Amino acid sequence: MTDQPTSAIGDAAKPPVVGRAAFQTELDRLRAREKAHTREGDAIAAARRRLPMVDVDPRTPLIGADGPVPLIDVFDGRSQLIAYFHMWHTGRPAAEQCEGCTFNSSHVTELAYLHSRDVGYAVFAEGPYEEASRYREFMGYPVPWYSVPHESVDRLIADRHFGILACYLRDGDQVYETYWTTGRGNEAMAPSYGLLDRTVYGRQERWEDSPEGWPRRWGSKGGQFQGDDGRPAAQGPRVQAGRDDDLGPMPDGWTRCSCPLHAGPATS
């Protein structure tokens, strides 16, 4: 199936029209399922809180604006930390950076509610700090950003991959990892999907179970996070506002990313 042009949504099939009473009857039937879904989510969260944890070296170095920073300092005195591990295509321009990671990171802009629960938040970028910090500035991300140097990747990633969301607990001078997820688990970061799921046409992605004639414009390999210009969609307003998206020359000591994961279009 080929991608549909944006205008195609106006020609898409539509639900039947009924009276208010009939509409409410169907909605009430659905609401019972929604409430059951919410209660199951609460039960899963309760099980998540009972998971064991694994220790992490608190001195694991990261790179911040002022140079090396140990992991424990990223907590900024708080007892918990949530970190998103942002994929990075080293040496590539802003337009070719990861659509999925840009999608996720663009939603997390207000940390006051996390801080009120003694929880910090930071982005741990896979690439060199010089590039990542310029991308953060271009995107206007307000949250703390750090780069993960090569010597720290194994300690934090531990045979996984960038694109994960991880939670940590600090107990005095010790740090523990308490949870991690990736893929659709990262949707907790992005309320756009939760809002789209409540609209009649949903996410308009081809995997969705939708009636015949519903728009299905996007797949699920990264293109669903792109704008019509092929860039990560969240970059569009920044470019239109005249922000400089030049990430500068590739820093010394780094090589242009050519691993299979990053050889094609940026995905997460």
C-alpha positions in Angstrom: 0.0 0.0 0.0 1.4 3.4 -0.9 1.4 6.4 1.4 -1.7 8.5 0.9 -1.5 12.3 0.4 -2.6 14.4 3.4 -5.7 15.5 1.5 -6.9 11.9 1.3 -8.3 12.0 4.8 -11.1 14.3 3.6 -12.3 11.5 1.2 -12.0 8.7 3.8 -15.0 6.6 4.9 -16.9 7.8 7.9 -18.8 6.2 10.8 -22.6 6.0 10.5 -24.6 8.9 11.9 -27.0 8.1 14.8 -28.9 10.0 17.4 -27.4 11.1 20.7 -29.1 8.4 22.7 -27.8 5.6 20.4 -24.3 7.2 20.4 -24.2 7.3 24.2 -25.4 3.6 24.4 -22.4 2.5 22.3 -20.0 4.8 24.1 -21.2 3.4 27.5 -20.5 -0.1 26.2 -17.0 0.9 25.2 -16.5 2.7 28.5 -16.8 -0.5 30.5 -13.9 -1.9 28.4 -11.9 1.3 28.9 -12.3 1.1 32.7 -11.2 -2.5 32.7 -8.2 -1.5 30.7 -7.4 1.3 33.2 -7.7 -1.1 36.1 -5.4 -3.6 34.4 -2.9 -0.8 33.8 -3.0 -0.1 37.5 -2.3 -3.7 38.3 0.6 -3.8 35.9 2.0 -0.7 37.5 1.7 -2.3 40.9 3.7 -5.3 39.6 6.3 -3.0 38.1 6.8 -1.4 41.6 7.5 -4.8 42.9 10.3 -5.7 40.4 13.8 -6.5 41.8 16.6 -4.1 40.8 20.2 -4.3 39.5 23.1 -2.3 40.7 24.8 0.2 38.3 28.2 1.8 38.8 27.3 5.3 40.2 30.6 6.7 38.9 29.8 5.8 35.3 30.9 8.9 33.4 28.6 11.0 31.1 29.5 14.1 29.2 27.6 17.3 30.0 28.1 21.0 29.3 31.0 21.3 31.7 32.6 18.0 30.8 32.5 14.6 32.5 29.8 14.0 35.0 29.3 10.8 37.1 25.9 9.2 36.8 25.0 9.8 40.4 25.3 13.6 39.9 22.7 13.5 37.2 20.2 12.7 39.9 20.8 16.3 41.1 20.2 15.2 44.7 16.9 13.4 43.9 16.2 9.8 44.8 15.0 8.7 41.4 15.9 9.3 37.8 14.3 8.6 34.4 16.6 8.5 31.5 15.8 8.3 27.8 18.6 6.9 25.7 18.5 8.9 22.5 19.8 7.2 19.3 22.3 9.2 17.4 23.6 9.1 13.8 27.1 10.5 14.3 28.2 12.9 11.6 24.8 13.3 10.0 22.8 16.5 9.7 19.8 17.3 11.9 17.4 16.2 9.1 18.8 12.6 9.3 18.6 12.2 13.1 16.3 9.6 14.6 12.6 10.3 13.9 11.4 8.0 16.7 13.7 9.5 19.4 12.9 13.0 18.2 9.2 12.1 18.5 9.6 10.8 22.0 11.9 13.6 23.3 9.8 16.4 21.8 6.9 15.5 24.1 8.8 15.7 27.4 9.0 19.4 28.2 7.6 19.9 31.8 9.5 18.3 34.6 7.9 20.0 37.6 5.5 17.1 38.3 8.3 14.6 38.2 10.4 16.8 40.5 7.6 17.1 43.0 7.8 13.3 43.4 11.6 13.4 43.9 12.2 12.2 40.3 14.7 13.7 37.8 14.7 13.3 34.1 17.5 13.4 31.5 18.3 12.4 27.9 21.4 10.3 27.4 22.5 10.7 23.8 24.4 8.1 21.9 26.5 10.5 20.0 29.2 13.1 20.8 28.1 15.9 23.1 29.1 18.6 20.6 26.6 17.4 18.1 23.9 16.4 20.6 23.9 19.7 22.4 23.5 21.6 19.2 20.5 19.4 18.3 19.0 20.0 21.7 19.4 23.8 21.1 17.9 23.5 17.6 14.9 21.5 18.9 14.5 23.7 22.0 14.5 20.9 24.4 14.4 22.2 28.0 15.4 18.9 29.8 19.0 18.0 30.7 21.0 16.3 28.0 24.2 14.3 28.3 26.3 12.2 26.0 27.3 8.6 26.7 31.0 8.1 26.0 32.2 4.9 24.5 33.5 3.5 27.8 30.1 4.0 29.5 27.9 2.3 26.9 28.3 -1.3 28.1 27.7 -0.3 31.7 24.4 1.4 30.9 23.1 -0.3 27.8 24.1 -3.9 28.9 23.5 -5.7 25.6 20.4 -3.7 24.8 20.3 -0.7 22.4 19.8 3.0 22.4 16.1 3.9 22.2 15.3 2.6 25.7 13.6 4.3 28.6 15.2 3.4 32.0 14.4 4.2 35.6 16.9 4.4 38.4 16.9 4.6 42.2 19.6 6.2 44.3 20.2 4.9 47.8 22.9 7.0 49.3 26.0 6.5 47.2 24.5 3.5 45.3 22.5 3.5 42.1 20.2 0.8 40.9 18.2 0.2 37.7 14.6 -0.6 38.5 12.9 -0.8 35.1 13.4 -0.3 31.4 11.4 -0.6 28.2 11.6 0.2 24.5 9.6 0.2 21.3 5.9 0.7 22.1 6.8 0.8 25.8 8.2 4.3 25.1 4.7 5.5 24.1 4.3 6.6 27.7 6.5 9.5 26.8 4.3 10.7 23.9 0.7 11.8 24.6 0.2 12.5 20.9 -0.5 8.8 20.4 -2.9 8.6 23.3 -4.8 11.5 21.9 -4.8 10.1 18.4 -6.1 6.8 19.7 -9.2 8.7 20.8 -10.0 10.1 17.4 -12.1 8.4 14.8 -9.2 7.7 12.4 -6.7 6.8 15.1 -3.0 6.9 14.3 -3.7 6.2 10.6 -1.0 3.5 10.6 -1.3 0.4 8.5 -1.1 -2.1 11.3 -4.2 -0.7 13.1 -7.5 -2.6 13.1 -9.7 0.0 11.4 -12.8 -0.3 9.2 -12.5 -0.5 5.5 -11.9 2.9 3.9 -10.2 4.4 7.0 -7.0 6.3 6.1 -3.9 4.3 6.7 -1.1 6.6 5.6 1.9 5.4 7.6 3.8 2.2 8.3 5.7 1.5 11.5 9.4 1.6 10.4 10.1 5.2 11.2 8.2 7.0 8.5 5.2 7.5 10.9 7.4 10.1 12.7 8.3 12.1 9.6 6.8 15.2 8.1 6.1 15.5 4.4 9.6 16.8 3.8 11.2 13.6 5.2 12.5 15.2 8.3 11.4 14.2 11.8 8.0 16.0 12.0 8.9 17.9 15.1 11.7 19.7 13.2 9.3 21.4 10.8 8.2 24.2 13.1 11.8 24.9 14.2 13.0 25.2 10.6 10.0 27.4 9.7 10.9 29.6 12.7 14.4 30.1 11.2 16.4 28.1 13.8 19.8 27.0 12.7 19.9 23.2 12.3 23.7 23.0 11.6 25.2 20.4 13.9 28.7 21.5 12.9 31.7 19.3 11.9 32.0 15.8 13.3 34.0 16.0 16.6 37.5 14.6 16.8 37.8 11.0 17.9 34.4 10.0 16.4 33.6 8.3 13.1 30.6 8.7 11.0 28.0 6.1 12.0 27.7 3.2 9.5 26.4 0.3 11.6 23.4 -1.6 10.1 21.0 -0.1 12.6 21.9 3.4 11.3 22.8 2.7 7.7 19.2 3.2 6.4 16.6 5.7 7.3 16.7 6.6 11.0 14.4 4.4 13.1 13.9 3.5 16.7 
